[in-house]
Amino acid sequence: MKVLDLQCAQHHVFEGWFGSEDDYQSQLTRGLLNCPMCGDASVTKKLSAPRLNLNATESSDNATPTLPSLQDVANLEPAQLQAALLKMVRHVVANTEDVGNSFPEEARKMHYGEAEQRNIRGHATLEETEELMDEGIAVMPLPLPNALKEPLQ
């Protein structure tokens, strides 16, 4: 397995794993490569020493992400901060139910005991978010890049 450092036109840096250089070129030519942060399809390979992943081990999808403390965030390089953000967002997406535009109603139902408590995410306007907070319902706006709203390979 060949691991390459890739970059989009917005300067987001990310890894791509490919079976070979031909596999990378084929996916690039067919427009299958997109930035996981912004969805940009203008992807280029960065200069780096390629890393071969010869002894890949499976990781647990249920593992809690290890994120830097708030004190350490100020010392992170932009690429490290981006990686930590992606890891956190992937964890949220993997461990929540997307209720779409019915988020305010579902949050209220759970708060008032009309629905089972569960981790949800969805869409709410600024006004709806403020109303939920005024009712004592804990919500946290988390803008997700479109590329992270779908299952990740």
Wavefront OBJ file of the C-alpha trace (Angstrom):
o trace
v 0.000 0.000 0.000
v 1.360 3.409 -0.971
v 0.558 6.387 1.278
v 0.878 9.789 -0.389
v 0.605 13.325 0.942
v -1.994 15.180 -1.113
v -3.106 18.808 -1.174
v -6.146 20.568 -2.614
v -6.251 24.022 -4.204
v -7.381 25.419 -0.818
v -4.079 24.167 0.712
v -5.683 21.461 2.860
v -3.201 18.618 3.299
v -4.360 15.015 3.651
v -3.215 11.442 3.058
v -4.271 9.150 0.259
v -3.727 5.405 0.300
v -3.266 3.697 -3.057
v -2.318 0.264 -4.304
v 0.256 1.774 -6.667
v 1.224 4.938 -8.535
v -0.983 3.756 -11.408
v -3.900 3.451 -8.979
v -3.328 7.049 -7.822
v -3.117 8.334 -11.421
v -6.227 6.392 -12.421
v -8.302 7.790 -9.543
v -7.013 11.302 -10.224
v -7.852 11.065 -13.943
v -11.359 9.759 -13.223
v -12.039 12.601 -10.748
v -12.399 10.259 -7.773
v -10.061 12.188 -5.468
v -11.582 14.928 -3.318
v -10.342 16.906 -0.335
v -11.944 15.560 2.871
v -12.129 19.095 4.305
v -13.777 21.027 1.458
v -14.568 18.512 -1.284
v -12.266 20.226 -3.809
v -11.375 17.909 -6.686
v -8.237 19.892 -7.614
v -5.878 17.501 -5.850
v -2.111 17.373 -6.309
v 0.568 15.152 -4.844
v 2.949 16.917 -2.467
v 6.642 16.235 -2.526
v 7.359 13.710 0.172
v 9.069 10.459 0.767
v 6.382 7.862 0.055
v 5.444 5.709 3.010
v 4.618 2.071 2.433
v 2.093 0.541 4.791
v 3.163 -3.079 4.706
v 1.876 -4.192 8.105
v -1.503 -2.490 8.319
v -3.501 -3.415 11.363
v -7.199 -2.880 11.770
v -8.177 -0.144 14.179
v -11.357 -0.119 16.167
v -14.067 2.167 14.794
v -15.303 2.574 18.353
v -12.020 3.964 19.636
v -12.354 7.385 21.215
v -10.213 9.898 19.356
v -7.250 11.296 21.221
v -7.344 15.033 20.782
v -4.877 17.624 22.021
v -5.742 19.594 25.140
v -6.812 23.194 24.704
v -3.409 24.271 26.046
v -1.653 22.285 23.332
v -3.812 23.558 20.453
v -1.919 26.858 20.301
v 1.296 24.935 19.622
v -0.072 22.829 16.766
v 1.021 23.296 13.197
v -1.865 23.981 10.763
v -1.693 20.441 9.350
v -1.811 18.953 12.873
v -4.771 21.153 13.804
v -6.574 20.112 10.605
v -5.903 16.443 11.374
v -7.242 16.822 14.927
v -10.365 18.575 13.629
v -10.980 15.864 11.031
v -10.541 13.146 13.643
v -13.035 14.828 15.966
v -15.588 15.436 13.194
v -15.296 11.836 11.963
v -15.932 10.646 15.523
v -19.038 12.843 15.780
v -20.374 11.652 12.405
v -19.713 7.996 13.253
v -21.392 8.217 16.665
v -24.493 10.299 15.941
v -27.717 9.859 14.022
v -28.361 12.406 11.275
v -31.934 13.655 11.752
v -31.606 16.351 9.085
v -33.979 19.301 9.275
v -35.990 17.716 12.096
v -33.139 18.396 14.538
v -35.003 21.022 16.634
v -38.079 18.787 17.005
v -36.025 15.691 17.857
v -33.919 17.610 20.391
v -37.102 18.896 22.076
v -38.695 15.422 22.159
v -35.611 13.994 23.874
v -35.346 16.928 26.289
v -38.974 16.603 27.372
v -38.880 12.803 27.610
v -41.064 12.158 24.557
v -38.290 10.291 22.714
v -35.407 8.027 23.661
v -32.142 9.803 24.466
v -29.570 9.349 21.705
v -26.767 11.265 20.019
v -28.156 13.249 17.099
v -26.955 15.808 14.592
v -28.831 17.765 11.979
v -29.738 21.188 10.692
v -31.138 24.139 12.620
v -31.296 27.824 11.804
v -29.641 30.345 14.091
v -33.089 31.284 15.402
v -33.987 27.634 16.105
v -30.656 27.108 17.853
v -31.219 30.145 20.084
v -34.745 28.928 20.935
v -33.395 25.515 21.921
v -30.771 27.102 24.124
v -33.392 29.383 25.733
v -35.365 26.227 26.632
v -32.283 24.806 28.350
v -31.540 22.301 25.606
v -27.796 21.876 25.118
v -26.832 22.215 21.464
v -23.531 22.882 19.775
v -23.287 24.235 16.240
v -20.726 22.212 14.319
v -20.306 23.161 10.686
v -19.399 20.015 8.751
v -17.619 20.194 5.414
v -19.824 18.538 2.763
v -17.134 15.937 2.120
v -17.460 14.692 5.720
v -21.231 14.294 5.706
v -20.992 11.082 3.691
v -19.314 7.828 4.738
v -15.536 8.047 4.417
v -13.436 5.402 2.751
l 1 2 3 4 5 6 7 8 9 10 11 12 13 14 15 16 17 18 19 20 21 22 23 24 25 26 27 28 29 30 31 32 33 34 35 36 37 38 39 40 41 42 43 44 45 46 47 48 49 50 51 52 53 54 55 56 57 58 59 60 61 62 63 64 65 66 67 68 69 70 71 72 73 74 75 76 77 78 79 80 81 82 83 84 85 86 87 88 89 90 91 92 93 94 95 96 97 98 99 100 101 102 103 104 105 106 107 108 109 110 111 112 113 114 115 116 117 118 119 120 121 122 123 124 125 126 127 128 129 130 131 132 133 134 135 136 137 138 139 140 141 142 143 144 145 146 147 148 149 150 151 152 153
